[in-house]
Amino acid sequence: MSETSPKLRAELEGIPTYKPGKPAAAGGPVAYKLSSNENPYPPLPGVLETVTAAVSSFNRYPDMACTSLMNELSERFGVPLSHLATGTGSVGVAQQLIQATSGPGDEVIYAWRSFEAYPIITQISGATSVQVPLTAGDVHDLDAMAEAITERTRLIFVCNPNNPTGTVVKRAELERFLDRVPSDVLVVLDEAYREFIRDPEVPDGVELYRTRPNVCVLRTFSKAYGLAGLRVGFAIAHEPVAAALRKTAVPFGVSQIAQEAAIASLRAEDELLGRVGSLVCERNRVVEGLRAQGWTVPETQANFVWLRLGERTVDFAAACEQHGVVVRPFAGEGVRVTVGETEANDIFLKVAEGFRKEL
Ligand SMILES: Cc1ncc(COP(=O)(O)O)c(C=O)c1O
């Protein structure tokens, strides 16, 4: 047998591995997972029934064009079918967007810290990441991002609200930024947490896309709609971009179960958005609680909060785990804590209070 291993692309070397949020330990002291920005509510009974019925035909390939779901989305957002594309979660769609736009020698700009998949999917395609630090207030520095554009720039992510800080960019500043971006550079507004936004000054990306052919909006069923495990997300973009997304899609990537669950969720939107409303109340309670304890917490419009703990990050995460909640540490920077069940949020607040006293 030869000792040589198969030749792999050099770009794969050094790719940071995606760290999924740690699960809650089965049977152990840990009871709550606040590490993946998931929806803590179980599936709605109606959605569960739809999924259960769809299970009986998984010997068949799914509808590759996601026809019924696309029709539903087209109506829901008032956009033509040719402006829609689906994928295996919005992260799948984000990867398709990079494949469609960027290769070796090209640059992809995004804020940092932001969603940790951006550097991974950029490097896989052989393109170069240009990371623009967040401002001191943990917000996208859109002026610096505009200044980072070169003739090699192909795609810019604006994560709004930003993962992991929860911070947002507002209408006037985002429009000013979009006006500065050349029309042949794609701007991807990643709105995975859109439904949790309550600040009226944050623009709806779908409105911005309508008059801007270089803007693409990413949405997901994973967060507000509670379908993280079924993997379905979508993009709204003008025809050339949406068509490129269909070319770069993995054939049959979105299962029939996921498609039907997504449709059922859109039809149960009132109930699902009611749950989002409860999570937003919990979010506000958590933020107020932390501030009352003396923490500086950036304004969050997502279903998570960000605590900048620097060198104490890992210790804080360990203390949370000891008390039964798993959070998401970014060593040396801070922790991102998903707003979950009330009891879980209470435990987190209690740990934060104890930790604060020790600082
Ligand atoms: C900002 C952002 N975009 C996209 C995603 C991807 O979500 P999904 O692939 O489940 O749609 C996430 C998930 O955490 C996220 O935080």
The ligand as an SDF file (V2000), in Angstrom:
LIG
                    3D

 16 16  0  0  0  0  0  0  0  0999 V2000
  -25.9550   35.0010   11.8370 C   0  0  0  0  0  0  0  0  0  0  0  0
  -26.2970   33.6140   11.4580 C   0  0  0  0  0  0  0  0  0  0  0  0
  -26.5230   33.3260   10.1880 N   0  0  0  0  0  0  0  0  0  0  0  0
  -26.8470   32.0960    9.7980 C   0  0  0  0  0  0  0  0  0  0  0  0
  -26.9430   31.0720   10.7160 C   0  0  0  0  0  0  0  0  0  0  0  0
  -27.2420   29.7240   10.2030 C   0  0  0  0  0  0  0  0  0  0  0  0
  -28.4130   29.2010   10.6220 O   0  0  0  0  0  0  0  0  0  0  0  0
  -29.0930   28.0260    9.8020 P   0  0  0  0  0  0  0  0  0  0  0  0
  -28.0510   27.4310    8.9000 O   0  0  0  0  0  0  0  0  0  0  0  0
  -29.5410   27.0770   10.8310 O   0  0  0  0  0  0  0  0  0  0  0  0
  -30.1700   28.6640    9.0180 O   0  0  0  0  0  0  0  0  0  0  0  0
  -26.7260   31.3120   12.0650 C   0  0  0  0  0  0  0  0  0  0  0  0
  -26.8130   30.2290   13.0360 C   0  0  0  0  0  0  0  0  0  0  0  0
  -26.4380   30.2900   14.1580 O   0  0  0  0  0  0  0  0  0  0  0  0
  -26.3850   32.6200   12.4460 C   0  0  0  0  0  0  0  0  0  0  0  0
  -26.1410   32.9180   13.7180 O   0  0  0  0  0  0  0  0  0  0  0  0
  1  2  1  0
  2  3  1  0
  2 15  2  0
  3  4  2  0
  4  5  1  0
  5  6  1  0
  5 12  2  0
  6  7  1  0
  7  8  1  0
  8  9  2  0
  8 10  1  0
  8 11  1  0
 12 13  1  0
 12 15  1  0
 13 14  2  0
 15 16  1  0
M  END
$$$$
